[in-house]
Amino acid sequence: MSAIVERVGRFLERAERSPCTIRSYRGDLEGLAAWFTSRTAQPFSPGALTPADLRAYKRWLIAQDLKASTINRKLATLKSFLHWAVDVRLLRGAHGLRVPSPIRAVRGGPRWLDHRE
């Protein structure tokens, strides 16, 4: 597991976040780190992320056919992570990093009546 993900987990534990929240954050950040490393062949760190990486990550999440709520949770985790990284001085400002906006859930079309209805 990435040392940075471990630091975030310890921070959340000290902040008395629920075990479920901590598990979700760690899982989301581990997924981001794995995606980043496989895409760039670099070790994951907040300072290595670029705005293009964030947009590509969102596109990749969408391509995984995840529910909108899951994608939005992962993007919210990313946003919180970047704020944390600035607070602990792993990032200066957010050097132009802006988390892509959440996506909207797509609702199904109208339901057709069958011959009995």
C-alpha positions in Angstrom: 0.0 0.0 0.0 1.2 3.5 -0.8 2.7 5.4 2.1 0.6 8.4 1.3 -2.6 6.3 1.4 -1.5 5.0 4.8 -0.9 8.6 6.0 -4.4 9.6 4.9 -5.8 6.5 6.7 -4.1 7.5 10.0 -5.3 11.1 9.6 -8.9 9.9 9.2 -8.5 7.6 12.2 -7.2 10.5 14.4 -10.2 12.6 13.1 -12.5 9.8 14.3 -14.0 9.0 11.0 -16.1 5.9 10.8 -14.4 2.6 9.8 -16.6 2.5 6.7 -15.4 6.0 5.6 -11.8 5.1 6.2 -12.1 1.9 4.3 -13.8 3.7 1.4 -11.2 6.4 1.3 -8.3 3.9 1.3 -9.9 1.8 -1.4 -10.6 4.8 -3.6 -7.1 6.2 -3.1 -5.5 2.8 -3.7 -7.4 2.5 -6.9 -6.3 6.0 -8.0 -2.7 5.2 -7.1 -2.8 1.9 -9.1 -4.4 3.7 -12.1 -1.8 6.5 -12.0 1.1 4.1 -11.7 -0.1 1.9 -14.6 -0.8 5.0 -16.7 2.5 6.9 -16.1 4.9 4.3 -14.8 5.7 6.7 -11.9 5.1 6.2 -8.2 1.9 7.9 -7.0 2.3 11.2 -5.3 0.0 14.3 -5.1 2.7 16.4 -6.7 2.9 14.2 -9.7 -0.8 14.6 -10.6 -1.6 17.0 -13.4 -4.9 18.5 -14.5 -4.8 16.2 -17.5 -4.5 13.2 -15.2 -7.6 14.2 -13.3 -9.6 14.5 -16.4 -8.3 11.2 -17.7 -9.1 9.5 -14.4 -12.7 10.7 -14.6 -13.0 9.4 -18.2 -11.5 6.1 -17.1 -14.0 5.8 -14.2 -16.9 6.4 -16.6 -15.5 3.8 -19.0 -15.5 1.2 -16.2 -19.3 1.4 -16.3 -19.6 2.3 -12.6 -22.7 3.9 -11.2 -22.8 7.7 -11.1 -22.9 7.6 -7.3 -19.7 5.5 -7.2 -17.9 7.8 -9.6 -19.0 10.8 -7.7 -17.8 9.3 -4.4 -14.4 8.6 -5.9 -14.2 12.2 -7.2 -15.2 13.5 -3.8 -12.5 11.4 -2.2 -10.0 12.8 -4.7 -11.0 16.3 -3.9 -10.7 15.7 -0.1 -7.3 14.1 -0.7 -6.0 17.1 -2.6 -7.2 19.4 0.2 -5.4 17.2 2.7 -2.3 17.2 0.6 -2.2 21.0 0.6 -2.9 21.1 4.4 0.1 18.8 5.1 2.2 20.6 2.5 2.6 17.8 0.1 1.2 20.2 -2.5 1.7 23.9 -2.9 -1.7 25.5 -3.4 -3.2 22.9 -5.7 -0.9 24.0 -8.5 -3.9 24.3 -10.9 -5.5 21.0 -9.9 -9.2 21.1 -10.1 -11.2 17.9 -9.6 -13.6 17.3 -12.5 -17.3 18.0 -11.7 -19.6 15.2 -10.6 -21.6 13.3 -13.2 -25.3 13.0 -13.3 -27.1 9.7 -13.1 -28.8 8.7 -16.3 -32.3 7.6 -15.8 -33.9 5.0 -18.0 -36.4 6.1 -20.6 -40.1 5.6 -20.3 -41.4 2.2 -19.6 -43.5 0.6 -22.3 -46.9 -1.0 -21.5 -47.3 -4.6 -22.3 -50.4 -5.9 -24.1 -52.2 -6.6 -20.8 -51.8 -3.1 -19.4 
